[in-house]
């Protein structure tokens, strides 16, 4: 964990230095942006992790190293919340997870079958908040234990919603948004999945819902949420490391799935 934390802090310094500067865009479409800095940060993290753990593969949003579908692997998002960051909004983070491939896992169509997250780290450099967890242990924020909220009523809950990049996924989430906005205390659309997950873990949000989100956005935050006493329901939404998720404090999933 210490190597991953050091790498995240190093990338965090880059993000802070570049927040107000003009960014070099490698690719942009209607709902997403890819920066040159995304790739640079990914390679920095990869260099640190591979130097310390050369036998462990890396599955990243920008690049992969080793054989991430057949061995233990790091799962890395060097900048989660890239659009926020590009526009100078200080709500973005670094997400690093370590996943273990269970030896007796059966082969399946989905590329992530057989893997479980054993370590998770989400670092927000703009608030200097480091969220961490190891499977079987507690979740921590800057070394202090955190816990999910105790709220059981939707009308008292703050729920974060994520809208993915494709038109089809946007269309699927709009009815859920239209339904929830009348049932909950507040909806929040923050633009960084990993931070939404750890905000649920810390009791700031009560739930986070998204219909199409990638593994590197949720692997670390999902474990941190579970270790904080929360419920991280997820199911594959495609073969490209894509998932549907309902992350919550352990008391709201059925209500978010259509109940009262």
N, C-alpha and C positions, 0 to 999 in steps of 0.2 A: 504493500500500500504506500510506503514512503516514497518509492520511485515514482509511482503514479501521481502522488500529491505534488512532488517537486516539479514534475513535467507540467501538471495543470497550472501551478503557480507561475511557471516560466511563460507559458502561453498567455496566462492572465495579464502579465505585465505588458506583453505585446498588444493585447486587446485594449488595455487602458491607454497606452501611448497612441494608438491609432483611432480611438473612438471618434474624435472630432476632426480627423484628417480625411481627405478625399481617398476613397478606396478604389483599387483597380479591380474591375469586374471582369471575370472570365466568361460568365454566361448569365443571361437574365431572360426570364420569360414572364408570363402574366402574373404568376403568384410566387415566384422564387428568384433568388439571386445566388450565384456562386462567385466567391471572391478569390483572388490570388492569395489572399491571406489565409483562407480556408486550407489551401494546399500546403502553404508554408507551416502553419500550425500543426497540421496532421503529420508532416514529416519530422517536425521537432519532437512531437510526442512519440512517434515511431522510433526515432533515433534513441531516445532515452529508454524506452521499454525494451527494445531489441538489444541494446547494450547490456542491460541488466538481466534480461531473460531471453536469450537468443533462440531458445527452443519453443517459445510460445508465439503462435501466429497472431496477426492483427487483422481484424475486420473493421474497416473504417468507412465513414461516409465518403471520403475522397479517394482513398486507395486501400489496397490490401497488401499484406506481406505474409509470406509463408503459405500454409494450407489451412485457411480458417474454417473450412467445412469438414475437416477430418481430424483436427487436433484441438487441444485446449486453445483458447484465443482471448485476446483483448478485444473489446468492442468499443470503438472510439468515435465520438463526435467532437471535432476540435472547436467548432463554434456552433452551438445550438442557439438559434435565434439570430441567424445571419441577416435577415431583412431588418430586424430591429437595429442590429449593430451597424449595418450599412447606412442607415438613416440617422445615426448618432443617438439612438435610444439605448440607454444603459441597462438593458434587460436581456442578457445573453450569458451563456455559460460554457464550460468545458465539461464533457461527460465521458468518463472512462469506467468500463466494467471488465471484470475478468470472468470468463465463462469456462466451466468444466464440462467436458464431454463424458457422459456416463458410459462406462465400458460395455454394459449390457443393453444399451439402448437399441431398439429395433429401427431398421432402416425405414424411412418414411418419405413422402413426397416433399414435405416442407424442409427447406435447408437447415432450419434451426432445431429440428427434432433431435432430442437426445442431449441438448445443452442446457445447463442451468447456471445462473449467475451466482458466483460465490463472493465476489467483492464488488462494491459500487462506490463511485466517487462523483459528485457533482460540485463544481466550483464556480461561484459567481464572483468574478474579480472586481466588479463595481461596488459590491457590498462587503467584499472580503469574507464571504460565507462559504465554508467548506463542509459539505454534507457527505458523510461516509457511513458505510455499514459493511459487515461481513456476515454471511449466512450463518444463522444460529445465534447471532448476537444482537445487540441493540443498535439503533440508529443514532448518529451523533451530528450535531452542528457545532463546528469549531471545538470539538472535544467534549461537548456537553450533551447528555441524552435528550432526545426529542420524542414526542408522542403525538399521535393523531388526535383530532378533536373528538368530543363525546356527543356531538349533535346528532339527533335522530330524525329531525323533521326537515323536510325539504324547504319549508317556508322560513326556516332559520339558517339555511345553508348558503354558502358561497360556492358556486360551481364554476370551474374553468372549462371552457370548450375550445377545442382546436379544430381549425379548418385546414384540410390538406391542400395539395397543390393542384389536383386534377378537378375538372368540371364535374365529373361523375361523383367524386367523393364530397364535393361541396354540396351538390344537390341532395345527397343522402343525409348530410348533417343539418341542413336547414330546417326540416320538419322537427328534428329533435331540439334545435335551438328555439323554434317558435313555441314548442310545448313547454320546455323547461323555464323559459323566461317569465312565464306566468305563475310558476310554482315555487320558485326559489327566491331567496332574499336578493341575491345579485348574481348575474352572470359576469364572468371575466374572460376576456380573450387577450392573452398576454404575449403569445407568439414564441414561446420557448417551452417545448414539451418537458424537458428534463427538470426545469425549474417548477413547472406546474406540479409535477409528481412530488418533488421534495417539499413544496409548499403544503401539499396535502399531508405529507409525513410530519411536518412541523405544526400542523393544526391551523395554518393560515387559511387554507382552502379546506373545504369538506369533501370535495370530489373533483375529478378531472375526467372529461369524456372526449374521445376522438375516434373517428371512424376509419382513419388510414394514417398510420404513423410508423416510422421505420424503427428497426431494432436498436440502432445506435442512439436514437433519441430517448429510449425508454428502458434499456437494459439496466443501467446503474440506478436510475431513479425508482424503477419498479422494486428492486431489492431494498433500497433504503425505505420505501414506503412499507413493505412487508415487515421489515425489522422494527419499524415504528408502530406496529400494531394494526396496520391498514390492510386493505383488500385490493390486490392488484389482479383483476380479471382481465384476461387477454386471450385473443384467438387470432390465428393467421387470417389475413385478408388478401393473400397472394403469395407467390413463391419468391418474391424479391425482398424478403425480410420485412414485410409489411403486416401490421396488426390493427385490429380493433381493440380498444381498451375502455374499461370503466374502472378508474382508480378512485378509491373512496376510503373513508375512515372505518370501514367494516360494518357500517350500520345503514348504508343508503343504497346499496347496489340494486335491490329489488325495486325500490322506488324509482331509481333512475332508469330501470328497464321497463317502466310502464306502470308500476304500482303507485299507490298513494302514500 
